[in-house]
Amino acid sequence: MLMPCPKCGCKTRIVTSQEMTNETRKAYWQCLNFNCGARFHTLTHVEGIIDSTGLPPDPKLQPELCKGDLNQMGLFESMEQ
C-alpha cells in the first residue's frame, strides 16, 4: 500500500499496525523525507468480502497464519500522547 506524506507529499512507510477489530486495522506511518519525518496513522476497514470459504487456516499446513499478533506498539506510544 502506498500513501504520500500528508505534510510534504514524499514517500512513506508503515512502521507497524494494530488490530482494532476483525475488520479494522490502524497503521502507523513515517515519512521517509529526513527534512520532514512526519508520523501519522490511518485506519483501514474491510468494506465488503468479495469471495471467501470462511474456513480458518489449518495450523499444521499454515502455522505462520496461526501465530498471535506481535505487540510492536511501544514504538509509537509517544505519538498517541
N, CA, C and O atoms as a GROMACS GRO file, in nm:
protein
  324
    1MET      N    1   0.085  -0.117   0.000
    1MET     CA    2   0.000   0.000   0.000
    1MET      C    3   0.090   0.123   0.000
    1MET      O    4   0.186   0.129   0.076
    2LEU      N    5   0.060   0.218  -0.083
    2LEU     CA    6   0.137   0.342  -0.093
    2LEU      C    7   0.052   0.458  -0.043
    2LEU      O    8  -0.068   0.466  -0.070
    3MET      N    9   0.117   0.547   0.030
    3MET     CA   10   0.048   0.666   0.080
    3MET      C   11   0.151   0.778   0.085
    3MET      O   12   0.254   0.764   0.150
    4PRO      N   13   0.125   0.891   0.017
    4PRO     CA   14   0.218   1.003   0.027
    4PRO      C   15   0.205   1.071   0.164
    4PRO      O   16   0.100   1.063   0.228
    5CYS      N   17   0.311   1.136   0.207
    5CYS     CA   18   0.309   1.210   0.333
    5CYS      C   19   0.207   1.322   0.324
    5CYS      O   20   0.208   1.398   0.227
    6PRO      N   21   0.120   1.336   0.423
    6PRO     CA   22   0.020   1.444   0.419
    6PRO      C   23   0.082   1.582   0.440
    6PRO      O   24   0.016   1.683   0.414
    7LYS      N   25   0.207   1.590   0.486
    7LYS     CA   26   0.273   1.719   0.509
    7LYS      C   27   0.355   1.764   0.388
    7LYS      O   28   0.344   1.878   0.344
    8CYS      N   29   0.439   1.671   0.334
    8CYS     CA   30   0.531   1.713   0.227
    8CYS      C   31   0.510   1.640   0.095
    8CYS      O   32   0.568   1.679  -0.007
    9GLY      N   33   0.429   1.534   0.093
    9GLY     CA   34   0.400   1.462  -0.031
    9GLY      C   35   0.501   1.356  -0.069
    9GLY      O   36   0.486   1.292  -0.173
   10CYS      N   37   0.606   1.336   0.013
   10CYS     CA   38   0.708   1.236  -0.018
   10CYS      C   39   0.661   1.095   0.018
   10CYS      O   40   0.552   1.076   0.072
   11LYS      N   41   0.746   0.998  -0.013
   11LYS     CA   42   0.714   0.858   0.017
   11LYS      C   43   0.711   0.835   0.168
   11LYS      O   44   0.779   0.903   0.245
   12THR      N   45   0.629   0.737   0.208
   12THR     CA   46   0.617   0.698   0.348
   12THR      C   47   0.627   0.547   0.358
   12THR      O   48   0.627   0.476   0.257
   13ARG      N   49   0.634   0.498   0.480
   13ARG     CA   50   0.633   0.353   0.503
   13ARG      C   51   0.551   0.324   0.627
   13ARG      O   52   0.541   0.408   0.717
   14ILE      N   53   0.493   0.205   0.631
   14ILE     CA   54   0.422   0.160   0.751
   14ILE      C   55   0.526   0.104   0.846
   14ILE      O   56   0.602   0.014   0.810
   15VAL      N   57   0.529   0.156   0.967
   15VAL     CA   58   0.623   0.110   1.068
   15VAL      C   59   0.564  -0.010   1.143
   15VAL      O   60   0.634  -0.108   1.167
   16THR      N   61   0.438  -0.001   1.179
   16THR     CA   62   0.369  -0.110   1.247
   16THR      C   63   0.219  -0.088   1.231
   16THR      O   64   0.176   0.015   1.178
   17SER      N   65   0.141  -0.184   1.276
   17SER     CA   66  -0.004  -0.169   1.272
   17SER      C   67  -0.065  -0.241   1.392
   17SER      O   68  -0.001  -0.324   1.455
   18GLN      N   69  -0.189  -0.206   1.420
   18GLN     CA   70  -0.259  -0.260   1.536
   18GLN      C   71  -0.400  -0.300   1.495
   18GLN      O   72  -0.470  -0.223   1.428
   19GLU      N   73  -0.442  -0.418   1.535
   19GLU     CA   74  -0.578  -0.462   1.507
   19GLU      C   75  -0.674  -0.391   1.601
   19GLU      O   76  -0.658  -0.396   1.723
   20MET      N   77  -0.773  -0.326   1.544
   20MET     CA   78  -0.876  -0.260   1.624
   20MET      C   79  -0.997  -0.354   1.642
   20MET      O   80  -1.048  -0.371   1.752
   21THR      N   81  -1.040  -0.413   1.530
   21THR     CA   82  -1.144  -0.516   1.528
   21THR      C   83  -1.104  -0.616   1.420
   21THR      O   84  -0.999  -0.600   1.358
   22ASN      N   85  -1.185  -0.718   1.398
   22ASN     CA   86  -1.156  -0.814   1.291
   22ASN      C   87  -1.161  -0.750   1.154
   22ASN      O   88  -1.103  -0.802   1.058
   23GLU      N   89  -1.229  -0.636   1.142
   23GLU     CA   90  -1.243  -0.568   1.013
   23GLU      C   91  -1.164  -0.439   1.002
   23GLU      O   92  -1.163  -0.378   0.895
   24THR      N   93  -1.098  -0.395   1.108
   24THR     CA   94  -1.031  -0.264   1.108
   24THR      C   95  -0.890  -0.274   1.166
   24THR      O   96  -0.870  -0.336   1.271
   25ARG      N   97  -0.793  -0.212   1.098
   25ARG     CA   98  -0.655  -0.202   1.147
   25ARG      C   99  -0.612  -0.057   1.146
   25ARG      O  100  -0.648   0.019   1.056
   26LYS      N  101  -0.534  -0.018   1.246
   26LYS     CA  102  -0.473   0.114   1.249
   26LYS      C  103  -0.327   0.095   1.209
   26LYS      O  104  -0.254   0.018   1.271
   27ALA      N  105  -0.283   0.166   1.104
   27ALA     CA  106  -0.145   0.158   1.057
   27ALA      C  107  -0.072   0.285   1.098
   27ALA      O  108  -0.126   0.395   1.087
   28TYR      N  109   0.050   0.269   1.146
   28TYR     CA  110   0.135   0.381   1.186
   28TYR      C  111   0.241   0.401   1.079
   28TYR      O  112   0.315   0.309   1.047
   29TRP      N  113   0.249   0.522   1.024
   29TRP     CA  114   0.334   0.555   0.910
   29TRP      C  115   0.443   0.652   0.952
   29TRP      O  116   0.432   0.722   1.053
   30GLN      N  117   0.550   0.655   0.872
   30GLN     CA  118   0.659   0.751   0.890
   30GLN      C  119   0.703   0.801   0.754
   30GLN      O  120   0.721   0.723   0.661
   31CYS      N  121   0.719   0.933   0.743
   31CYS     CA  122   0.767   0.994   0.619
   31CYS      C  123   0.915   0.962   0.601
   31CYS      O  124   0.991   0.968   0.698
   32LEU      N  125   0.955   0.928   0.480
   32LEU     CA  126   1.094   0.893   0.452
   32LEU      C  127   1.180   1.014   0.419
   32LEU      O  128   1.301   1.001   0.400
   33ASN      N  129   1.120   1.132   0.411
   33ASN     CA  130   1.194   1.257   0.388
   33ASN      C  131   1.255   1.299   0.522
   33ASN      O  132   1.182   1.333   0.615
   34PHE      N  133   1.388   1.297   0.533
   34PHE     CA  134   1.456   1.331   0.659
   34PHE      C  135   1.426   1.474   0.705
   34PHE      O  136   1.429   1.501   0.825
   35ASN      N  137   1.397   1.564   0.613
   35ASN     CA  138   1.365   1.702   0.650
   35ASN      C  139   1.224   1.716   0.705
   35ASN      O  140   1.193   1.817   0.768
   36CYS      N  141   1.139   1.617   0.682
   36CYS     CA  142   1.001   1.621   0.729
   36CYS      C  143   0.984   1.524   0.848
   36CYS      O  144   0.962   1.568   0.961
   37GLY      N  145   0.995   1.394   0.820
   37GLY     CA  146   0.986   1.294   0.926
   37GLY      C  147   0.851   1.283   0.994
   37GLY      O  148   0.841   1.230   1.104
   38ALA      N  149   0.746   1.331   0.929
   38ALA     CA  150   0.612   1.326   0.990
   38ALA      C  151   0.573   1.182   1.022
   38ALA      O  152   0.606   1.089   0.949
   39ARG      N  153   0.502   1.166   1.134
   39ARG     CA  154   0.444   1.036   1.172
   39ARG      C  155   0.294   1.055   1.181
   39ARG      O  156   0.246   1.154   1.237
   40PHE      N  157   0.220   0.961   1.128
   40PHE     CA  158   0.075   0.970   1.129
   40PHE      C  159   0.016   0.830   1.128
   40PHE      O  160   0.087   0.732   1.107
   41HIS      N  161  -0.114   0.821   1.150
   41HIS     CA  162  -0.178   0.690   1.145
   41HIS      C  163  -0.303   0.696   1.059
   41HIS      O  164  -0.366   0.801   1.043
   42THR      N  165  -0.337   0.580   1.003
   42THR     CA  166  -0.456   0.566   0.919
   42THR      C  167  -0.537   0.446   0.968
   42THR      O  168  -0.486   0.360   1.039
   43LEU      N  169  -0.663   0.443   0.929
   43LEU     CA  170  -0.749   0.329   0.957
   43LEU      C  171  -0.784   0.261   0.826
   43LEU      O  172  -0.822   0.327   0.729
   44THR      N  173  -0.772   0.130   0.822
   44THR     CA  174  -0.813   0.051   0.707
   44THR      C  175  -0.927  -0.039   0.752
   44THR      O  176  -0.915  -0.110   0.852
   45HIS      N  177  -1.035  -0.036   0.679
   45HIS     CA  178  -1.155  -0.109   0.717
   45HIS      C  179  -1.202  -0.197   0.602
   45HIS      O  180  -1.201  -0.154   0.486
   46VAL      N  181  -1.242  -0.319   0.632
   46VAL     CA  182  -1.299  -0.409   0.531
   46VAL      C  183  -1.439  -0.357   0.498
   46VAL      O  184  -1.526  -0.352   0.584
   47GLU      N  185  -1.457  -0.320   0.371
   47GLU     CA  186  -1.586  -0.266   0.329
   47GLU      C  187  -1.681  -0.378   0.286
   47GLU      O  188  -1.803  -0.367   0.302
   48GLY      N  189  -1.626  -0.485   0.232
   48GLY     CA  190  -1.708  -0.598   0.191
   48GLY      C  191  -1.619  -0.715   0.152
   48GLY      O  192  -1.502  -0.696   0.119
   49ILE      N  193  -1.672  -0.833   0.157
   49ILE     CA  194  -1.598  -0.954   0.121
   49ILE      C  195  -1.641  -0.995  -0.019
   49ILE      O  196  -1.759  -1.012  -0.047
   50ILE      N  197  -1.542  -1.011  -0.107
   50ILE     CA  198  -1.571  -1.046  -0.246
   50ILE      C  199  -1.598  -1.196  -0.259
   50ILE      O  200  -1.698  -1.236  -0.318
   51ASP      N  201  -1.509  -1.278  -0.204
   51ASP     CA  202  -1.526  -1.423  -0.213
   51ASP      C  203  -1.445  -1.488  -0.101
   51ASP      O  204  -1.328  -1.452  -0.081
   52SER      N  205  -1.504  -1.581  -0.029
   52SER     CA  206  -1.434  -1.647   0.081
   52SER      C  207  -1.501  -1.778   0.115
   52SER      O  208  -1.623  -1.792   0.106
   53THR      N  209  -1.419  -1.876   0.153
   53THR     CA  210  -1.476  -2.003   0.201
   53THR      C  211  -1.518  -1.990   0.346
   53THR      O  212  -1.605  -2.064   0.392
   54GLY      N  213  -1.457  -1.896   0.419
   54GLY     CA  214  -1.491  -1.874   0.559
   54GLY      C  215  -1.425  -1.973   0.654
   54GLY      O  216  -1.453  -1.970   0.774
   55LEU      N  217  -1.338  -2.060   0.601
   55LEU     CA  218  -1.274  -2.159   0.686
   55LEU      C  219  -1.143  -2.105   0.744
   55LEU      O  220  -1.067  -2.039   0.673
   56PRO      N  221  -1.116  -2.131   0.874
   56PRO     CA  222  -0.989  -2.086   0.932
   56PRO      C  223  -0.873  -2.169   0.876
   56PRO      O  224  -0.894  -2.279   0.827
   57PRO      N  225  -0.748  -2.116   0.884
   57PRO     CA  226  -0.633  -2.191   0.834
   57PRO      C  227  -0.603  -2.312   0.921
   57PRO      O  228  -0.631  -2.312   1.041
   58ASP      N  229  -0.547  -2.415   0.861
   58ASP     CA  230  -0.507  -2.536   0.934
   58ASP      C  231  -0.369  -2.511   0.993
   58ASP      O  232  -0.274  -2.487   0.918
   59PRO      N  233  -0.354  -2.515   1.128
   59PRO     CA  234  -0.225  -2.486   1.190
   59PRO      C  235  -0.113  -2.582   1.147
   59PRO      O  236   0.004  -2.545   1.152
   60LYS      N  237  -0.149  -2.703   1.104
   60LYS     CA  238  -0.048  -2.798   1.059
   60LYS      C  239   0.004  -2.763   0.920
   60LYS      O  240   0.121  -2.787   0.890
   61LEU      N  241  -0.082  -2.706   0.836
   61LEU     CA  242  -0.044  -2.671   0.699
   61LEU      C  243   0.009  -2.528   0.687
   61LEU      O  244   0.097  -2.501   0.605
   62GLN      N  245  -0.045  -2.437   0.767
   62GLN     CA  246  -0.007  -2.295   0.759
   62GLN      C  247   0.016  -2.237   0.899
   62GLN      O  248  -0.059  -2.150   0.942
   63PRO      N  249   0.120  -2.284   0.970
   63PRO     CA  250   0.141  -2.236   1.108
   63PRO      C  251   0.168  -2.086   1.116
   63PRO      O  252   0.136  -2.023   1.217
   64GLU      N  253   0.227  -2.026   1.011
   64GLU     CA  254   0.258  -1.884   1.013
   64GLU      C  255   0.132  -1.798   1.017
   64GLU      O  256   0.136  -1.684   1.063
   65LEU      N  257   0.019  -1.851   0.968
   65LEU     CA  258  -0.107  -1.776   0.970
   65LEU      C  259  -0.178  -1.788   1.103
   65LEU      O  260  -0.275  -1.715   1.128
   66CYS      N  261  -0.132  -1.877   1.190
   66CYS     CA  262  -0.199  -1.902   1.317
   66CYS      C  263  -0.126  -1.840   1.435
   66CYS      O  264  -0.168  -1.857   1.549
   67LYS      N  265  -0.017  -1.767   1.410
   67LYS     CA  266   0.058  -1.703   1.518
   67LYS      C  267  -0.021  -1.586   1.573
   67LYS      O  268  -0.102  -1.525   1.503
   68GLY      N  269   0.004  -1.554   1.701
   68GLY     CA  270  -0.058  -1.438   1.764
   68GLY      C  271   0.001  -1.309   1.710
   68GLY      O  272   0.110  -1.309   1.653
   69ASP      N  273  -0.071  -1.200   1.727
   69ASP     CA  274  -0.026  -1.069   1.680
   69ASP      C  275   0.091  -1.022   1.764
   69ASP      O  276   0.085  -1.027   1.887
   70LEU      N  277   0.198  -0.975   1.701
   70LEU     CA  278   0.313  -0.921   1.771
   70LEU      C  279   0.280  -0.781   1.822
   70LEU      O  280   0.222  -0.700   1.750
   71ASN      N  281   0.318  -0.754   1.946
   71ASN     CA  282   0.291  -0.622   2.003
   71ASN      C  283   0.411  -0.532   1.979
   71ASN      O  284   0.510  -0.539   2.053
   72GLN      N  285   0.402  -0.448   1.877
   72GLN     CA  286   0.509  -0.355   1.845
   72GLN      C  287   0.464  -0.211   1.872
   72GLN      O  288   0.528  -0.116   1.826
   73MET      N  289   0.358  -0.195   1.946
   73MET     CA  290   0.301  -0.063   1.965
   73MET      C  291   0.385   0.026   2.056
   73MET      O  292   0.365   0.147   2.057
   74GLY      N  293   0.480  -0.030   2.132
   74GLY     CA  294   0.565   0.051   2.216
   74GLY      C  295   0.643   0.154   2.137
   74GLY      O  296   0.682   0.257   2.192
   75LEU      N  297   0.667   0.128   2.008
   75LEU     CA  298   0.741   0.221   1.924
   75LEU      C  299   0.668   0.354   1.907
   75LEU      O  300   0.731   0.456   1.883
   76PHE      N  301   0.536   0.352   1.920
   76PHE     CA  302   0.457   0.471   1.892
   76PHE      C  303   0.376   0.520   2.012
   76PHE      O  304   0.283   0.598   1.995
   77GLU      N  305   0.411   0.476   2.133
   77GLU     CA  306   0.335   0.521   2.249
   77GLU      C  307   0.340   0.673   2.264
   77GLU      O  308   0.240   0.736   2.299
   78SER      N  309   0.455   0.732   2.236
   78SER     CA  310   0.468   0.876   2.250
   78SER      C  311   0.385   0.952   2.146
   78SER      O  312   0.349   1.067   2.169
   79MET      N  313   0.354   0.889   2.033
   79MET     CA  314   0.278   0.953   1.927
   79MET      C  315   0.132   0.974   1.970
   79MET      O  316   0.070   1.074   1.932
   80GLU      N  317   0.078   0.883   2.048
   80GLU     CA  318  -0.062   0.890   2.088
   80GLU      C  319  -0.085   0.990   2.201
   80GLU      O  320  -0.200   1.026   2.227
   81GLN      N  321   0.017   1.035   2.268
   81GLN     CA  322   0.000   1.124   2.384
   81GLN      C  323  -0.026   1.265   2.345
   81GLN      O  324  -0.042   1.352   2.431
   0.00000   0.00000   0.00000
